[in-house]
């Protein structure tokens, strides 16, 4: 049965007990955020069951705000809810992952294409700083640290596009595939390769070459897709050994 991370438990234990009604939405939002973090960062894995009763006990609330949180995550395709079976972390097939990454490549490619035209000096400075941090984590072999900082690097690229609708769509899809993207980070020399690919994308943006930036981003994401067959097998193997 799935459990929240120790960090999530600590946060929830520090929170005041909420009343039903007007405050339940606030509790639901907090539960949603912590569950989303646990899914994105792999503390809850694809196919894993989510303990609704345990969540209600942990937050000292009825199942209403818990279900609100789970329904929201289901609408974002991070959670699957089945009648009489409860909620589980959404599990994607290899073919569905490939489809989603095709769309991801288009969205992220458009982001960096726009960024090459619109990035400000301050944004470029932040992108470079973020890239350096990613490189340090990759050099240290810290996959979890790299995954978190890699998310921040990509978010900065999205924001540099200056298109709020595009940013929202890209971040939403990225959250949906994040559990699988996280696993890909751990494969072979993927971290080091990503750093080199990031440097090339960053250079194209700085050179104001949107076409090249878009092409490089598409290639960057295609390298993740190539290893997905092994990736899905690794996830299933890990789950079977628990």
SULHUGI-V79819 format. One record per pair of residues at least 12 apart in sequence whose C-alpha atoms are under 10 Angstrom apart, sorted by sequence separation. I is the first residue (numbers start at 1). J is the second residue. D is the distance in Angstrom with one decimal. If there is no record, write none. Layout:
# SULHUGI-V79819
i:I j:J d:D
i:I j:J d:D
This chain:
# SULHUGI-V79819
i:15 j:27 d:9.4
i:54 j:66 d:9.9
i:55 j:67 d:10.0
i:77 j:89 d:9.0
i:78 j:90 d:5.3
i:79 j:91 d:8.4
i:133 j:145 d:9.6
i:134 j:146 d:5.7
i:137 j:149 d:8.3
i:138 j:150 d:10.0
i:155 j:167 d:8.3
i:158 j:170 d:7.6
i:200 j:212 d:9.3
i:201 j:213 d:5.2
i:204 j:216 d:8.5
i:53 j:66 d:8.7
i:74 j:87 d:8.8
i:77 j:90 d:6.7
i:78 j:91 d:8.5
i:133 j:146 d:8.3
i:134 j:147 d:8.5
i:137 j:150 d:9.5
i:158 j:171 d:8.2
i:200 j:213 d:8.0
i:201 j:214 d:8.1
i:52 j:66 d:6.7
i:67 j:81 d:10.0
i:74 j:88 d:9.5
i:77 j:91 d:9.5
i:78 j:92 d:9.9
i:134 j:148 d:8.9
i:135 j:149 d:9.5
i:201 j:215 d:8.8
i:202 j:216 d:9.7
i:12 j:27 d:9.8
i:15 j:30 d:9.7
i:35 j:50 d:9.2
i:51 j:66 d:9.9
i:52 j:67 d:7.8
i:74 j:89 d:9.0
i:77 j:92 d:9.9
i:134 j:149 d:5.8
i:135 j:150 d:9.5
i:155 j:170 d:9.1
i:201 j:216 d:5.9
i:202 j:217 d:9.9
i:70 j:86 d:9.9
i:71 j:87 d:9.3
i:73 j:89 d:9.3
i:74 j:90 d:8.3
i:133 j:149 d:7.1
i:134 j:150 d:6.1
i:154 j:170 d:10.0
i:155 j:171 d:7.6
i:200 j:216 d:7.2
i:201 j:217 d:6.6
i:70 j:87 d:7.5
i:73 j:90 d:9.6
i:132 j:149 d:9.9
i:133 j:150 d:8.9
i:134 j:151 d:9.6
i:154 j:171 d:9.3
i:200 j:217 d:9.1
i:12 j:30 d:8.6
i:52 j:70 d:8.9
i:70 j:88 d:9.4
i:131 j:149 d:8.5
i:134 j:152 d:9.2
i:198 j:216 d:8.8
i:11 j:30 d:9.6
i:12 j:31 d:8.4
i:70 j:89 d:10.0
i:130 j:149 d:7.2
i:131 j:150 d:8.1
i:134 j:153 d:7.9
i:155 j:174 d:9.9
i:197 j:216 d:7.4
i:198 j:217 d:8.4
i:201 j:220 d:8.9
i:35 j:55 d:9.9
i:50 j:70 d:9.2
i:67 j:87 d:9.4
i:130 j:150 d:8.1
i:133 j:153 d:9.1
i:151 j:171 d:9.7
i:154 j:174 d:9.8
i:197 j:217 d:8.1
i:200 j:220 d:9.8
i:130 j:151 d:9.9
i:131 j:152 d:9.3
i:132 j:153 d:9.8
i:12 j:34 d:8.9
i:130 j:152 d:7.2
i:131 j:153 d:6.5
i:197 j:219 d:8.6
i:198 j:220 d:8.1
i:8 j:31 d:9.2
i:11 j:34 d:8.8
i:130 j:153 d:5.5
i:131 j:154 d:9.6
i:151 j:174 d:9.1
i:197 j:220 d:6.2
i:31 j:55 d:8.2
i:129 j:153 d:9.0
i:130 j:154 d:9.3
i:151 j:175 d:9.8
i:196 j:220 d:9.7
i:197 j:221 d:9.8
i:8 j:33 d:9.8
i:9 j:34 d:9.3
i:31 j:56 d:9.6
i:127 j:152 d:9.1
i:128 j:153 d:8.8
i:8 j:34 d:6.2
i:127 j:153 d:6.4
i:130 j:156 d:8.4
i:194 j:220 d:7.3
i:7 j:34 d:9.3
i:8 j:35 d:8.3
i:126 j:153 d:8.8
i:127 j:154 d:8.7
i:151 j:178 d:9.2
i:193 j:220 d:9.1
i:194 j:221 d:9.5
i:31 j:59 d:8.4
i:127 j:155 d:9.4
i:128 j:156 d:9.9
i:5 j:34 d:9.1
i:8 j:37 d:8.9
i:30 j:59 d:9.8
i:50 j:79 d:9.0
i:127 j:156 d:6.2
i:194 j:223 d:9.1
i:4 j:34 d:8.2
i:5 j:35 d:9.3
i:8 j:38 d:8.0
i:49 j:79 d:9.6
i:50 j:80 d:9.9
i:126 j:156 d:7.6
i:127 j:157 d:7.2
i:193 j:223 d:9.3
i:194 j:224 d:9.6
i:4 j:35 d:7.4
i:7 j:38 d:9.6
i:28 j:59 d:9.9
i:48 j:79 d:9.7
i:49 j:80 d:9.5
i:50 j:81 d:9.9
i:126 j:157 d:9.7
i:147 j:178 d:9.6
i:151 j:182 d:9.9
i:3 j:35 d:9.8
i:5 j:37 d:9.6
i:27 j:59 d:8.0
i:46 j:78 d:9.0
i:47 j:79 d:9.1
i:49 j:81 d:10.0
i:124 j:156 d:8.9
i:150 j:182 d:10.0
i:4 j:37 d:9.8
i:5 j:38 d:6.9
i:27 j:60 d:10.0
i:28 j:61 d:9.8
i:32 j:65 d:9.3
i:36 j:69 d:9.6
i:46 j:79 d:9.0
i:47 j:80 d:8.8
i:123 j:156 d:7.5
i:124 j:157 d:9.0
i:127 j:160 d:9.1
i:190 j:223 d:8.9
i:4 j:38 d:6.9
i:27 j:61 d:8.4
i:31 j:65 d:8.1
i:32 j:66 d:8.1
i:35 j:69 d:8.5
i:36 j:70 d:9.7
i:52 j:86 d:7.9
i:123 j:157 d:8.7
i:147 j:181 d:8.6
i:148 j:182 d:9.1
i:190 j:224 d:8.5
i:3 j:38 d:9.4
i:4 j:39 d:9.6
i:28 j:63 d:9.9
i:30 j:65 d:9.6
i:31 j:66 d:6.9
i:32 j:67 d:9.6
i:34 j:69 d:9.8
i:35 j:70 d:8.6
i:51 j:86 d:8.4
i:52 j:87 d:7.8
i:147 j:182 d:6.4
i:150 j:185 d:9.6
i:28 j:64 d:8.4
i:29 j:65 d:8.3
i:30 j:66 d:9.8
i:31 j:67 d:9.7
i:32 j:68 d:8.3
i:33 j:69 d:8.4
i:49 j:85 d:9.2
i:50 j:86 d:7.7
i:51 j:87 d:7.9
i:123 j:159 d:8.5
i:124 j:160 d:8.2
i:146 j:182 d:9.6
i:147 j:183 d:9.4
i:5 j:42 d:9.8
i:6 j:43 d:9.7
i:24 j:61 d:8.2
i:27 j:64 d:10.0
i:28 j:65 d:4.6
i:29 j:66 d:9.3
i:31 j:68 d:9.2
i:32 j:69 d:4.6
i:36 j:73 d:7.5
i:49 j:86 d:7.7
i:50 j:87 d:5.6
i:51 j:88 d:8.8
i:123 j:160 d:6.5
i:147 j:184 d:9.7
i:187 j:224 d:9.5
i:5 j:43 d:6.2
i:24 j:62 d:9.2
i:27 j:65 d:6.4
i:28 j:66 d:6.0
i:31 j:69 d:6.2
i:32 j:70 d:6.8
i:35 j:73 d:8.6
i:40 j:78 d:8.9
i:49 j:87 d:6.1
i:50 j:88 d:5.4
i:119 j:157 d:8.8
i:122 j:160 d:10.0
i:144 j:182 d:8.1
i:147 j:185 d:6.8
i:4 j:43 d:7.2
i:5 j:44 d:8.3
i:25 j:64 d:9.3
i:26 j:65 d:8.5
i:27 j:66 d:8.2
i:28 j:67 d:8.0
i:29 j:68 d:8.4
i:30 j:69 d:8.2
i:31 j:70 d:8.6
i:32 j:71 d:9.2
i:39 j:78 d:7.7
i:48 j:87 d:8.7
i:49 j:88 d:4.2
i:50 j:89 d:7.2
i:143 j:182 d:8.6
i:144 j:183 d:9.8
i:146 j:185 d:8.2
i:147 j:186 d:9.1
i:184 j:223 d:9.6
i:185 j:224 d:8.6
i:3 j:43 d:8.3
i:4 j:44 d:7.4
i:24 j:64 d:7.8
i:25 j:65 d:6.4
i:28 j:68 d:6.0
i:29 j:69 d:6.4
i:32 j:72 d:7.5
i:33 j:73 d:9.3
i:39 j:79 d:9.1
i:47 j:87 d:9.4
i:48 j:88 d:5.3
i:49 j:89 d:6.5
i:119 j:159 d:8.8
i:120 j:160 d:7.6
i:143 j:183 d:9.4
i:146 j:186 d:9.8
i:181 j:221 d:9.8
i:184 j:224 d:6.5
i:187 j:227 d:8.3
i:2 j:43 d:9.0
i:3 j:44 d:7.5
i:17 j:58 d:9.9
i:18 j:59 d:8.0
i:19 j:60 d:9.1
i:20 j:61 d:7.4
i:24 j:65 d:5.5
i:25 j:66 d:9.6
i:27 j:68 d:9.4
i:28 j:69 d:4.9
i:29 j:70 d:10.0
i:32 j:73 d:6.9
i:47 j:88 d:5.8
i:48 j:89 d:5.4
i:49 j:90 d:9.6
i:115 j:156 d:9.7
i:116 j:157 d:9.6
i:119 j:160 d:5.1
i:143 j:184 d:10.0
i:144 j:185 d:8.4
i:150 j:191 d:9.4
i:183 j:224 d:9.9
i:184 j:225 d:8.9
i:2 j:44 d:6.7
i:17 j:59 d:6.9
i:18 j:60 d:7.4
i:19 j:61 d:7.4
i:20 j:62 d:7.7
i:23 j:65 d:9.3
i:24 j:66 d:9.1
i:27 j:69 d:8.6
i:28 j:70 d:8.6
i:36 j:78 d:7.7
i:46 j:88 d:7.8
i:47 j:89 d:5.1
i:48 j:90 d:8.2
i:112 j:154 d:9.6
i:115 j:157 d:6.8
i:118 j:160 d:6.7
i:119 j:161 d:6.9
i:143 j:185 d:6.6
i:144 j:186 d:8.5
i:2 j:45 d:8.7
i:12 j:55 d:9.7
i:16 j:59 d:8.7
i:17 j:60 d:6.1
i:18 j:61 d:6.8
i:19 j:62 d:9.3
i:21 j:64 d:9.5
i:25 j:68 d:7.8
i:29 j:72 d:9.1
i:35 j:78 d:9.7
i:36 j:79 d:9.3
i:45 j:88 d:9.1
i:46 j:89 d:5.0
i:47 j:90 d:6.0
i:48 j:91 d:8.7
i:111 j:154 d:9.7
i:114 j:157 d:9.5
i:115 j:158 d:7.6
i:117 j:160 d:9.2
i:118 j:161 d:6.3
i:119 j:162 d:8.0
i:143 j:186 d:6.1
i:181 j:224 d:7.6
i:184 j:227 d:7.4
i:187 j:230 d:9.1
i:15 j:59 d:8.0
i:16 j:60 d:9.2
i:17 j:61 d:7.6
i:18 j:62 d:9.9
i:20 j:64 d:8.4
i:21 j:65 d:9.3
i:24 j:68 d:9.0
i:25 j:69 d:8.7
i:28 j:72 d:9.2
i:35 j:79 d:9.7
i:44 j:88 d:9.3
i:45 j:89 d:6.5
i:46 j:90 d:5.6
i:47 j:91 d:5.2
i:111 j:155 d:9.9
i:112 j:156 d:10.0
i:113 j:157 d:9.8
i:114 j:158 d:9.0
i:115 j:159 d:8.0
i:116 j:160 d:8.3
i:117 j:161 d:8.1
i:118 j:162 d:6.9
i:142 j:186 d:9.4
i:143 j:187 d:9.6
i:147 j:191 d:8.7
i:150 j:194 d:9.0
i:154 j:198 d:9.2
i:157 j:201 d:9.6
i:180 j:224 d:9.5
i:181 j:225 d:9.3
i:184 j:228 d:7.6
i:187 j:231 d:8.0
i:2 j:47 d:10.0
i:3 j:48 d:9.5
i:13 j:58 d:7.3
i:14 j:59 d:9.8
i:15 j:60 d:10.0
i:20 j:65 d:8.3
i:44 j:89 d:7.1
i:45 j:90 d:8.6
i:46 j:91 d:4.8
i:47 j:92 d:8.9
i:112 j:157 d:6.2
i:114 j:159 d:9.9
i:115 j:160 d:4.9
i:116 j:161 d:7.9
i:117 j:162 d:9.7
i:118 j:163 d:9.9
i:141 j:186 d:9.5
i:146 j:191 d:7.5
i:150 j:195 d:9.1
i:153 j:198 d:8.8
i:157 j:202 d:8.8
i:160 j:205 d:9.8
i:183 j:228 d:9.4
i:186 j:231 d:9.5
i:2 j:48 d:6.2
i:3 j:49 d:8.8
i:4 j:50 d:8.9
i:9 j:55 d:9.8
i:12 j:58 d:7.0
i:13 j:59 d:7.4
i:45 j:91 d:8.6
i:46 j:92 d:7.8
i:108 j:154 d:8.5
i:111 j:157 d:6.8
i:112 j:158 d:7.0
i:114 j:160 d:7.6
i:115 j:161 d:4.2
i:184 j:230 d:9.3
i:1 j:48 d:7.4
i:2 j:49 d:5.4
i:3 j:50 d:7.2
i:4 j:51 d:9.1
i:12 j:59 d:6.3
i:13 j:60 d:9.5
i:108 j:155 d:9.9
i:111 j:158 d:5.3
i:112 j:159 d:9.4
i:113 j:160 d:9.8
i:114 j:161 d:4.8
i:115 j:162 d:7.3
i:138 j:185 d:10.0
i:143 j:190 d:9.7
i:181 j:228 d:9.3
i:184 j:231 d:6.5
i:187 j:234 d:9.7
i:1 j:49 d:5.8
i:2 j:50 d:5.1
i:3 j:51 d:7.0
i:12 j:60 d:9.6
i:109 j:157 d:10.0
i:110 j:158 d:9.0
i:111 j:159 d:8.1
i:112 j:160 d:7.7
i:113 j:161 d:7.6
i:114 j:162 d:7.6
i:115 j:163 d:9.4
i:141 j:189 d:9.5
i:143 j:191 d:7.4
i:150 j:198 d:9.5
i:157 j:205 d:9.3
i:180 j:228 d:8.4
i:183 j:231 d:6.8
i:184 j:232 d:9.6
i:1 j:50 d:6.8
i:2 j:51 d:6.0
i:3 j:52 d:10.0
i:9 j:58 d:7.7
i:108 j:157 d:8.4
i:109 j:158 d:9.6
i:111 j:160 d:7.6
i:112 j:161 d:6.5
i:114 j:163 d:8.3
i:142 j:191 d:9.1
i:146 j:195 d:9.9
i:183 j:232 d:9.0
i:1 j:51 d:6.5
i:2 j:52 d:9.6
i:4 j:54 d:9.4
i:9 j:59 d:9.2
i:39 j:89 d:7.3
i:108 j:158 d:7.2
i:111 j:161 d:5.1
i:141 j:191 d:8.0
i:181 j:231 d:9.3
i:184 j:234 d:9.9
i:3 j:54 d:8.1
i:4 j:55 d:8.4
i:39 j:90 d:9.3
i:107 j:158 d:9.2
i:110 j:161 d:8.1
i:111 j:162 d:8.5
i:138 j:189 d:9.2
i:141 j:192 d:9.0
i:180 j:231 d:7.6
i:183 j:234 d:8.5
i:2 j:54 d:9.3
i:3 j:55 d:8.6
i:111 j:163 d:8.1
i:138 j:190 d:9.1
i:139 j:191 d:8.5
i:180 j:232 d:8.1
i:183 j:235 d:7.8
i:1 j:54 d:9.7
i:36 j:89 d:9.8
i:108 j:161 d:9.7
i:138 j:191 d:5.5
i:139 j:192 d:7.4
i:4 j:58 d:9.8
i:35 j:89 d:9.7
i:137 j:191 d:8.6
i:138 j:192 d:5.8
i:111 j:166 d:7.3
i:137 j:192 d:9.5
i:138 j:193 d:9.3
i:180 j:235 d:8.6
i:110 j:166 d:8.4
i:111 j:167 d:7.6
i:135 j:191 d:8.4
i:138 j:194 d:8.9
i:139 j:195 d:9.7
i:179 j:235 d:9.9
i:134 j:191 d:8.7
i:135 j:192 d:7.6
i:138 j:195 d:7.6
i:108 j:166 d:8.9
i:134 j:192 d:9.4
i:137 j:195 d:9.9
i:107 j:166 d:7.3
i:108 j:167 d:9.0
i:111 j:170 d:8.5
i:135 j:194 d:9.0
i:136 j:195 d:9.6
i:107 j:167 d:8.7
i:110 j:170 d:9.8
i:134 j:194 d:9.2
i:135 j:195 d:5.9
i:108 j:169 d:9.9
i:134 j:195 d:7.0
i:135 j:196 d:8.8
i:107 j:169 d:7.9
i:108 j:170 d:6.7
i:107 j:170 d:5.9
i:108 j:171 d:9.4
i:132 j:195 d:8.9
i:135 j:198 d:9.6
i:106 j:170 d:9.4
i:107 j:171 d:9.6
i:131 j:195 d:7.4
i:134 j:198 d:9.4
i:135 j:199 d:9.7
i:104 j:169 d:9.6
i:105 j:170 d:9.6
i:131 j:196 d:9.8
i:104 j:170 d:7.0
i:107 j:173 d:9.1
i:108 j:174 d:9.5
i:103 j:170 d:9.2
i:104 j:171 d:9.6
i:107 j:174 d:9.9
i:131 j:198 d:7.2
i:132 j:199 d:9.5
i:131 j:199 d:7.4
i:104 j:173 d:6.9
i:103 j:173 d:8.6
i:104 j:174 d:7.3
i:128 j:198 d:9.8
i:127 j:198 d:9.9
i:128 j:199 d:8.7
i:131 j:202 d:8.6
i:101 j:173 d:9.0
i:100 j:173 d:7.8
i:101 j:174 d:9.1
i:104 j:177 d:9.1
i:100 j:174 d:9.2
i:128 j:202 d:7.6
i:127 j:202 d:7.7
i:128 j:203 d:9.7
i:100 j:176 d:8.9
i:101 j:177 d:8.1
i:100 j:177 d:7.6
i:124 j:202 d:8.5
i:128 j:206 d:10.0
i:97 j:176 d:9.9
i:97 j:177 d:7.5
i:101 j:181 d:9.9
i:124 j:205 d:8.6
i:124 j:206 d:7.3
i:97 j:180 d:8.5
i:92 j:176 d:9.6
i:92 j:177 d:8.7
i:116 j:201 d:9.7
i:121 j:206 d:9.3
i:2 j:88 d:8.8
i:90 j:176 d:8.7
i:91 j:177 d:9.9
i:116 j:202 d:9.0
i:119 j:205 d:7.9
i:120 j:206 d:9.7
i:1 j:88 d:10.0
i:2 j:89 d:9.5
i:90 j:177 d:9.9
i:115 j:202 d:9.9
i:116 j:203 d:9.6
i:118 j:205 d:9.3
i:119 j:206 d:8.2
i:91 j:179 d:9.5
i:92 j:180 d:8.9
i:113 j:201 d:10.0
i:116 j:204 d:7.2
i:117 j:205 d:7.8
i:90 j:179 d:9.7
i:91 j:180 d:9.5
i:112 j:201 d:8.0
i:115 j:204 d:9.9
i:116 j:205 d:4.2
i:117 j:206 d:9.2
i:119 j:208 d:8.8
i:89 j:179 d:9.8
i:112 j:202 d:8.8
i:115 j:205 d:6.5
i:116 j:206 d:6.6
i:117 j:207 d:9.5
i:118 j:208 d:8.7
i:113 j:204 d:9.2
i:114 j:205 d:8.9
i:115 j:206 d:9.0
i:116 j:207 d:7.4
i:117 j:208 d:5.9
i:112 j:204 d:9.0
i:113 j:205 d:7.6
i:116 j:208 d:4.5
i:117 j:209 d:7.9
i:112 j:205 d:6.9
i:115 j:208 d:8.3
i:116 j:209 d:6.0
i:117 j:210 d:6.9
i:78 j:172 d:10.0
i:114 j:208 d:9.4
i:115 j:209 d:9.5
i:116 j:210 d:5.0
i:77 j:172 d:9.6
i:78 j:173 d:9.9
i:113 j:208 d:8.7
i:114 j:209 d:9.8
i:115 j:210 d:7.5
i:116 j:211 d:8.8
i:76 j:172 d:7.4
i:77 j:173 d:9.2
i:112 j:208 d:9.9
i:113 j:209 d:7.6
i:114 j:210 d:6.7
i:116 j:212 d:9.5
i:76 j:173 d:8.5
i:78 j:175 d:7.8
i:79 j:176 d:9.4
i:112 j:209 d:9.5
i:113 j:210 d:4.1
i:114 j:211 d:9.6
i:116 j:213 d:7.4
i:77 j:175 d:9.2
i:78 j:176 d:5.7
i:112 j:210 d:6.7
i:113 j:211 d:6.2
i:115 j:213 d:8.9
i:116 j:214 d:9.3
i:76 j:175 d:8.6
i:77 j:176 d:6.4
i:78 j:177 d:8.5
i:111 j:210 d:9.4
i:112 j:211 d:8.9
i:113 j:212 d:8.1
i:114 j:213 d:9.4
i:115 j:214 d:9.9
i:76 j:176 d:7.2
i:77 j:177 d:9.5
i:78 j:178 d:9.5
i:110 j:210 d:8.7
i:112 j:212 d:9.4
i:113 j:213 d:5.9
i:114 j:214 d:9.1
i:78 j:179 d:9.4
i:109 j:210 d:9.0
i:110 j:211 d:9.3
i:112 j:213 d:5.9
i:113 j:214 d:5.4
i:42 j:144 d:9.5
i:109 j:211 d:8.9
i:111 j:213 d:9.3
i:112 j:214 d:6.0
i:113 j:215 d:9.0
i:41 j:144 d:8.0
i:73 j:176 d:9.7
i:109 j:212 d:9.6
i:110 j:213 d:9.0
i:111 j:214 d:8.0
i:112 j:215 d:9.6
i:109 j:213 d:7.2
i:110 j:214 d:6.4
i:112 j:216 d:9.4
i:113 j:217 d:9.3
i:108 j:213 d:9.9
i:109 j:214 d:4.3
i:110 j:215 d:9.8
i:112 j:217 d:7.6
i:41 j:147 d:8.2
i:108 j:214 d:7.8
i:109 j:215 d:7.1
i:111 j:217 d:9.4
i:40 j:147 d:10.0
i:41 j:148 d:8.0
i:107 j:214 d:9.6
i:109 j:216 d:8.1
i:110 j:217 d:9.1
i:40 j:148 d:9.7
i:106 j:214 d:8.4
i:109 j:217 d:5.5
i:110 j:218 d:9.8
i:105 j:214 d:8.7
i:106 j:215 d:9.8
i:108 j:217 d:6.9
i:109 j:218 d:6.1
i:105 j:215 d:9.4
i:107 j:217 d:9.8
i:108 j:218 d:7.9
i:109 j:219 d:9.6
i:105 j:216 d:10.0
i:106 j:217 d:8.9
i:107 j:218 d:9.5
i:109 j:220 d:9.8
i:105 j:217 d:6.9
i:106 j:218 d:7.2
i:109 j:221 d:9.5
i:104 j:217 d:9.9
i:105 j:218 d:5.1
i:108 j:221 d:9.0
i:104 j:218 d:8.7
i:105 j:219 d:8.4
i:105 j:220 d:8.5
i:106 j:221 d:9.9
i:102 j:218 d:8.6
i:105 j:221 d:6.1
i:101 j:218 d:9.5
i:104 j:221 d:8.0
i:105 j:222 d:7.8
i:104 j:222 d:10.0
i:102 j:221 d:8.5
i:101 j:221 d:7.2
i:102 j:222 d:8.3
i:101 j:222 d:7.9
i:101 j:224 d:8.7
i:102 j:225 d:9.1
i:98 j:222 d:9.2
i:101 j:225 d:7.2
i:98 j:224 d:9.7
i:99 j:225 d:9.8
i:98 j:225 d:6.4
i:97 j:225 d:8.0
i:98 j:226 d:9.2
i:98 j:228 d:8.2
i:94 j:225 d:9.3
i:97 j:228 d:8.1
i:46 j:179 d:7.2
i:95 j:228 d:9.6
i:40 j:174 d:9.4
i:41 j:175 d:10.0
i:45 j:179 d:7.1
i:46 j:180 d:8.4
i:94 j:228 d:6.9
i:95 j:229 d:9.7
i:40 j:175 d:6.5
i:44 j:179 d:8.8
i:45 j:180 d:9.2
i:93 j:228 d:10.0
i:94 j:229 d:6.8
i:97 j:232 d:9.8
i:39 j:175 d:8.9
i:40 j:176 d:8.1
i:42 j:178 d:8.6
i:43 j:179 d:9.3
i:93 j:229 d:9.8
i:39 j:176 d:9.3
i:40 j:177 d:8.3
i:41 j:178 d:7.6
i:42 j:179 d:5.8
i:94 j:231 d:9.2
i:37 j:175 d:9.4
i:40 j:178 d:5.3
i:41 j:179 d:6.6
i:42 j:180 d:8.8
i:94 j:232 d:7.0
i:36 j:175 d:8.4
i:39 j:178 d:8.0
i:40 j:179 d:5.2
i:41 j:180 d:9.9
i:93 j:232 d:8.1
i:94 j:233 d:9.9
i:36 j:176 d:9.7
i:39 j:179 d:6.4
i:40 j:180 d:8.8
i:41 j:181 d:9.8
i:42 j:182 d:7.3
i:92 j:232 d:9.1
i:38 j:179 d:9.4
i:40 j:181 d:9.1
i:41 j:182 d:7.1
i:42 j:183 d:8.4
i:40 j:182 d:7.8
i:41 j:183 d:9.6
i:47 j:235 d:9.8
i:46 j:235 d:8.1
i:47 j:236 d:9.3
i:45 j:235 d:8.4
i:46 j:236 d:9.1
i:48 j:239 d:8.6
i:47 j:239 d:8.8
i:45 j:238 d:9.8
i:46 j:239 d:9.0
i:45 j:239 d:8.3
